[in-house]
Amino acid sequence: GCERNGGFDSRNGRKAGASASLCRAYPVLRKTRRHGDTVRMETEPSRRTSIRGVYALADTSLLAGAELIARVEAALRGGVAVVQYRDKSVDSSRRLTEAQALRALCGRYGATFIINDDVDLALTVGADGVHLGLDDPSPALARVRLGPKARIGATCYDRLELAPAALALGADHVAFGRFFPS
């Protein structure tokens, strides 16, 4: 199936053993443009845009409830452009309540709102996108569920080789953890 990244067959543009409707790969690189001293690779389809500004991670293992909401609002007042809600708990009621409150705040401040790991919650609250790990649904499946305008991110941990596969499966951006102990 198409539930995990990997196993991409470049000959036919599908994941091995997966249906074409869920695992169609998006072309990765269209062309290269120079912007100042930076080389930017543009991706197909044209829905992909750069993330600009500060990307804040709202992690409930550090703050939750009213304190989380208050801190995120302060960050938004300070100019944060993207908020990613990260909650690894099983408290679905609290997760829904917090996600709805953060969605409303992001809407008020014109910021992008992304849910970590949970495509269903992103759909329920009308998030702008989702950020996925290796154990989550593939970017291609998330794209089918969330639609062509959704912002889809993928975690590559400390492994550079995961980035091309994530982009080929439809991720708009990738994120990396630390490469060296800190």
N, C-alpha and C positions, 0 to 999 in steps of 0.2 A: 504494500500500500504506500500511500503518500504521507504518512504521518511523521516521518523523520527526514531530515536532510541527508543527502548522500545517494550513491548509486545512480548518478545521472548518466544517461547514455547520450553522448553528443551526436551520434549518428542520426537519431530520430527526434532529439529534443525532448525526451521523456525520461522520467526515472525508471529504472529497471522494474518491471512488473507492475507499473502504475498506469492508470488510465490517462489518456492524453488530456481529458477535460480538467483534471485537477492538478496535473503536474507539468503543464506546458511551460517550458522555460522561456523567459523573456530574453531577447538579445541583450547582451551585457554592455558592450561598448559601441557607440555610434561613431563618435569622432572625438578628437582632442582639440581643446581650445586653450589659448594662453590668456590668463588674466593676471596682469602684472608679472610677477615672478613665479606664479603658481600655475601648474598644469592641472586642469580639471578634466576628468573623463566624464562625458555625458552618456546617459543611458537611455534606452528605448523602453517603453513608449514615452512620449513627451510629458506624461504626468509627473515624472520624477523631477524634483526640485531640490536644491541644496537646503540643508538646515543652516540657518544663520542665527547667530545670537547664542545666549547661554541656554544649555540643556540641563534642566534640574531633575534630579532623581528624588522623588518623594517616597522614601522607604519606611514602611510601618514598623520595621524592626528597630528603628531609631526613634520615631515619633508616631503617635496614632491619635485618632479622634480629633477633638477641637484644637489641640496643639498643632497637629499636622496641618490642618486646614489654615490656621492662623499663620504658620510659618510659610506655607506655600503662597498665601496671599501677599505676605510681605515680600517674598521673592518676586512675585509678579509685579508688584508696585515698583520694584527695583529694576524691572526690565527683562526678566526671564522670558524667553521666546517659546520654550518647549518644556512641558512638565510630563515626566514619566512616573506613573503611579505603580509602585512595587509593593505587593503584599503577598507573602508566601503562606499566610495562615489559611485555615479552613473555615473561618468565620465568614460565611457568604453574606450574611445580613450586614455586617459591619463593612465588608468590602464594597457592597453595593451602595450603601449610604455614603461612604467616603468618596467613592468614584463619582457618584452623582454630584456631590458638593464640589469636587475638584473640576469636573466637567463644566459646571456653571461658572466657577471662578475663571477658568481658562477662557471661556466664551466672553465673559465680561471684560477681560484684559486683552483679548485678541491673540491669545497664545494657543499653540498646538497642544492637544492633550493625547497622551499615549498610555495605554495599559500594558503592563508587563505580563507576558505569558498567557493571558486569558482572552481568547478570541470571543467567547460568549459574553463576557462582561463588557468588552469593548463594543460589541454590537448592541447590548442592552442599554448602555449609557450614551451611545452615540459618540464614542471617542473618535478622534481623528486618525487613530491607528493603533498598532500593537507592536510590541517588541518581543521576539521569540528566542528561546534557547534550543539546544539540540533535542531536548525531551518534549518540546512543544510541537504543535502542528507545523508543517512546512510553510514557508512564505507563500508558496503557490496555493495551498489550501486556504490560508488566511486571506489571500487576495480574492479568491472565489467567494468567501463568506462576507468579507467587508467591502468589496467593490473596488473599482479601478482608481478611485481617488484616495483611498486609505494610504496612510504612511506605514510601511512595513519595515521593521528593523530586525536584525538578527545578531545575536551574540556569537562571537568567534573565539571567546575565551582568550587564551594566549597562543592561538594557532592561526597563523596567517593563511594557511592553505584552505581554511574553511570559507574565507571571504568570496572567492570566485564562485563556489558552489551556491552560496546563499544568494548572491546577486543573480546568478543564472536561474534560480528558482523564484525570482521575483522580489527579493528584498530591495528596498530603496536605499537603505544604508546599513552598515555593519558597525559593530562596536567591539572593542577589544578590552580585556582585563589587563592586569599587569603582566609583563613579560619576564620581569626579574623580581626577586623577593624585595620587599621594601621594609 
